Amino acid sequence: MLGNNCRPSGTWLTPISTIFEIIRRINEQGTAILLIEQNVYHALNMSNRGYVLENGRIALQDTGEALLENPHIRKTYLGL
């Protein structure tokens, strides 16, 4: 199992928080971003709009903030 501090092929992995911060900065400069991400919390936390696909179909769509508060999202994807 590889963690953020492991060095496969002699390179350091970039921590996910750094990657999301770079994406946030690009977006703040006015660039629209389509992010397809399995880390639900981080993705929705920075999203203006979110879409949840289940079985290849849009099951839910709302603001990132509203989706983070959605009971189905919290239970199914965040384990809360």
Protein Blocks (a to p, Z undefined) as FASTA:
>chain_A
ZZfkbcehhiacddfklmmmmmmmmmmnopacddddfblmlmmmmpfbdcddeehiafbg
cdfklmmmpmklmmmmnoZZ
